[in-house]
Amino acid sequence: MDQQHPAAAPPARPRRTPAPKTASASAAPDPTTAAATAPSATLAPVIPTTRTVLTTGWHHLEEEAYHADPCPAPSLSSHAAMNVIGKSLMHAWRSHPRSPLFEPYALGTAADRGSAAHALLFGGKAIAPIMADDFRTAAAREARDRARAQGCIPMLQKDIEGLQQMITPAQERFAALHGGAYLCEQSAIWRSGSTEAGWRRARMDTLSASRTLIVDYKTTEGAVDALSCERRIADMGLHIQAAAYVEAVETLHPELMGRVRFVFQWQEQKVPYALSPPIEMSEAFMSLGRAQWQAACRLWDMALKHGSFPGYSPHPHLACPPPWELSRWEERIAADPSLAEAAS
C-alpha cells in the first residue's frame, strides 16, 4: 500500500452510499501464526515476526485490512489500550487480531445500526437488507448470519429506510465542524519515542485537510446531552482514544505539535436522531488520556518483549467503602432513632 504524504492526500467528503469492499493485499494472512495455548495460560504463544506489512505513515486501507493489523509486530490500538488499562494485558491480548487466542465476535443490532450509519457517512461495508419485521424467526436470523459471512452489514429493511434521515444532519454537522472538505477513514501507523518503541495504529473517522482537527463519530441508543456524553467518555475510557489519535497526527506531523484538536460527535440511533453538541476534549481529560495511553504502551511493549500477558494483579487489594456509602449510613442513623440506638 502506498504511503500517503500529507501534502498528497486528497480531501474527501463522506460518501452517501456504501460499496462492497475487498480485502487489501497489504494484510495477507500470516502463514507462521502459532497454535493457540490453553485459555488459562498467561504466557503468550510465540509471536510471528515475518509478515507482509506496511511502514509508518498514512495509508488508505480496507476496513478488514486495518482490523487485521498490518504492522510488523502486533500493534497497540486505542481499543487494545482501553483493555490494558480497564482490564488487563491478558484481556487485551486475547482480543487482539494477531493473537492465536483471538475469537471474532458478532455485533448486535445496535452496533450494526451504528456501523451502517458510519458506512453511509464515510464509506465502508455494503448494507444487506433483511426482509423481515424482526430477527425472531429462524429465516431472518439465517439471512442475518449469511450477510455477515459475506462481509455485509445486516439490517432490517424498515430500519434502512430511516438511515437517510439519520445521516443527513450528521453530514451537515461534519461539514460545519471541518469548514468544508475533509478526509475520511485515514489509517495511521506510527512508532513513538524511538525505533525501540512498539507499533501503534489508529483509524480516524474524519480528519481536516490541515490535519489539525479530528472528529470521531459515535452512535448510541442512550441520551446524547453534553453531560451524558461526558460520563460516557470516562466510563468507556474514550479519553485514551483521543490521546492516541492526537499522538498519531503529531508523530507523523511534528510541525503540528500542540495544535491538534479532538472532538467526539454523538448521534442518537433512533428518532429523532438528535446530534449531541460537539464534545471537545479538555486539557484535563487529554492529560489523563495521555498518561493512560503511555502506560498502556509501555505495558504492551514489555509484554511483547517477554511474551507474557498477565491478568489482574496478584497483590491483595484493600477494599474501602466509597464516601457516599458512609454518608448514607450516617443519614439513616440520624433519621432513625431506633437504628441510632442499636448502632451506638
N, C-alpha and C positions, 0 to 999 in steps of 0.2 A: 504494500500500500504506500503510495507516495506521501511523503511528509508535506504538510501544508505550512508554508511560510506565512507569517502574519500579514504580510502585505499582499499575498497572493490568494488568500482565502476569499471566495466570492460571497458577498452578502446574500442572504436568502430569507424569503418570507415564509411563514408557515404554509404548508400545503393543505388544501381543503379536502382532498380525497386520498385514502390510503392506497398503496400499491403493494402487490406481493413482493416479498424480499427473498433473496437467495443468500446462502452463506458466503462469507468472504474467504478468498483464498489465503488471506493472511492468518486465518485461525484454523489451520489444518489440525486434525486430531493428533494427539501426541502418541506415537507408537510405543513410547517407553513407559507409559503410565503403569505404576506398580499395582499389585492387587491390594484389596482392602484388608486392613487388620481388624482385630476384634473391636467391637464398638466401645468397650470399656477401656481400651488402651489409651494412655496419654502420650505414648511415643508415636510420632507420625511415621508413615511409610517413607521409603526413600523417595525424595523429590526429584523428578526428572530434570535434567539440565539441558538436553538437546531438544530444540523445538523451533519451528518456523515462527519468527516473531517480528514485532515492529520495534522501531527505535523511538527515542524520546521525541516529542513534538505533537503537533495537531494532526489528527487522522479522520478521514471520513470512513466510518465503519458501519457495517450492518449491525443491527441490534444483537443478533446471535453471536457475531464475532467478538463484539465488545464484552458481552457477558461470559464468553468462554475464556477470557483473559489471555490476550495475545502478547503478553510480556515475556521476557527471557526467563524469569522466575516468577513464582506465584506472587502477584502484586496485591497491594493493600488498597481497597476502595473505601469510600466513606461508610458504606454499608457494613463492610467487614470490620472497620474500626469501631462502629457502634456496637457490634457484637463483642469485640475485645473489651471495651470499656463497660458496657452494660451487662455482659455475661462473663465470658472467659475466652481465652485463646482456643480452648477445646471446641467451643461453640462456633467460633469464627472459622476454624479450620474445617470442621465438618460441613459447613455451609458454603465453603469456597469451591468454585468450579474446577480448580486444578487438584482438588483433594480426591483420592480414590474412595474416600468415605462419603463423597457428595451424593445426595439424592435429590433430584429435581422434584419440585412440588407444584401442584396445580393451584392456580389462582382461584379465588372465589368470585362471585358475581359482582361485588362492589369493586374489586380490583380489576376485573375485566372491563367494567364501565369506565373506570379511570384510564385504563390502557387504551381504550377505543377513542376517548376524547383526546388523549395525548397523540395518538396516531393521526387523527384528522388535523390536529393543530400543527404538528411538526413533522409528520411523515412517520411511517412505521409499518407494522404488520397490517395485512388485509383484515377486514371485518367480515365474519361469516354469519349471515342472518339465519336464525333458527326459527322456523315457522311453528311456534307453539305459544301457549299462554304462559307457561312457566316450565321449570325443569323437573317437575314432579313425576312425569311419565318416563318410562324406560326409553322410549323412542327419542324424546327430547334430550335425555342425558347421553344417549349414544351419539346423537348428532353433535352435541357439545364436545364430547371426547374426541370424535373424529375430526372436528375443526381444529382442536388444539394439536392433535397429532400431525396435522398438515401445516402447522405453524401459523394458524389464523387466530383471531380473537372472536370467540363465540358470543353472540348477543341475540337476545330475543328481538324479533322484528319490530315489536311495539316500542322497545327501548331505543332502537336505532333511529326511529322517526323523531325522537326528542333530542338526538345528539346535536343536530344543527342549531337548535335553539340554545344549546349549552355552549357551543364553541364560538358562535358569532360574537357575543360580548367579550369572550376571552381573547379573541383575535384583536378586537379593538383595544383592549387593555394593554396587551403586549406591544402593539404598535405605539400606543401613547407612552408607555414606560421607556421604550427604546428611542422614541423620537424619530421613527422611520424604519428602514430595513434593518434586519438583524440576522445573526447566524443561528441555525438550529442544529441540535444533535451533534455538537462538536465533541470528539473524544480526545482527551489529553492523556499523554503518557509522559511521566517525568520521574526524575530522581532528585531528591532534595539534599542539600548539605554537601555531599561528596559522592565520589563514584562507589564508595563502600556502602552507601545508603541503599535501602531496598527500592523496589519498583513501586510506583503509585499510578493509579489510573482514575479517571473521572469522565463522566459523560454528561454534558451540560445541555439542558433543555433549550435555553436561549442565551445568547451572548451578543453584546453590542458589537458593531463593526469595529469600534475602537478598543474592544475587549476590556473596557473599564466598568461594565455593568453585567452582572449575572442575574437572571431572573429564573427561578425554579418554579415549575407548575405542579401543584398538588391538588387532588380532589378528595372529597370526604363526604360521608353521609351525615356528619355532625355539623355543628354550628361553625360559621366562619367569621364571627365577630373578632375584633382585634385581640381581646383577652383570651378567647378560646384558642386562637392560633398561637399566641404566646405560650400558653400552657402546653400546647401540643409540641412545640419546639423543644421544650425542656423534657417532657415525658418521653419523646421519641429519640432524643439525642441529636436533633437535626442541626444544632449549632456545630457539631462535628463535621457534617456535610458542608456547611457554609465555609468553615475554616479550610477544609481540604480543597474545595473548588477555588477559593481565593489563592491558596498556595500554588495550585496548578498554574494559574494565569501568571502570577508574579514570578514563578520559577522560569517559565517559558518566555516571559517578557520582563526582565529585570527593570527595565525603564519605567514600568508601571507600579513598582513597589510603593505600597501605601495609598494607591489611587483606585483600587478595585473595590467596588461595592457589591453587596449580595442582597437580593430581595426574594422572599417567598411570596408566591401568589396562589392563594387557595380559591377553590370554587366548589359550591355545593353540587352534588351529583343528581339531585332531584329538583323538580320545580320548586321555587322559581329560578334555580341555577345561579343564585347570588354569588357575586365575587367578593372576596374579603378585601379590606384595604391592603395595599401593598405593604408587606411586613418587612421592613428593612432591619437588618441586624445591628444592634447597638454595639459599642466597643466592649461593654461588659460581657455581652453574650459571645462576641468574637474572641475575646481573651480566653474565656472558658473553653470555647471550641478549639482554639489553637493549642491550649495546654493538654486537652484530652486527645486531640489528634496526634500531637507529638508523642505523648505517652504510648498511644496505640502503635505508632510507627516503630518506636524503639522496642516494644514488646514483640511485635510481629517479626522484625528483623532478627532479634535474638532467637525467637522460636524457630525460624527457618534455618539459622546458623547451626543450632544444636539439634534440630529435628525433633523437638519436643513441644507439644501444645497442651499444657496442663489445664485442668479445670479450675474450680474455685479454690481459694486459698485454704490450705490445711490448718492454718493457725486459728485458735479459738477466737470467737468474736463475742464481745461483751454486749448483750442486748440491753438497751436502755429505753424507757418509755418516752415517747415524744412529749414535748411540753404541753400540748393540748390535752393529753390524757390525764396529766397531773392536775391541770386546771379544771377539767370536767369533774374529777373526783372531789376536789375541794369545793366546787359549786354544789355538788349533790349533798355533801356533808353540811354545808351552810344552809341548804333549803330543807333538810330533813332532820329534825331534832332526834328522832329515834336512831337514825343511822349515825348521827354525830355521837350519840351516847355509846353506841356499840363500837364505834371506831376509836373511842378515847381510851 
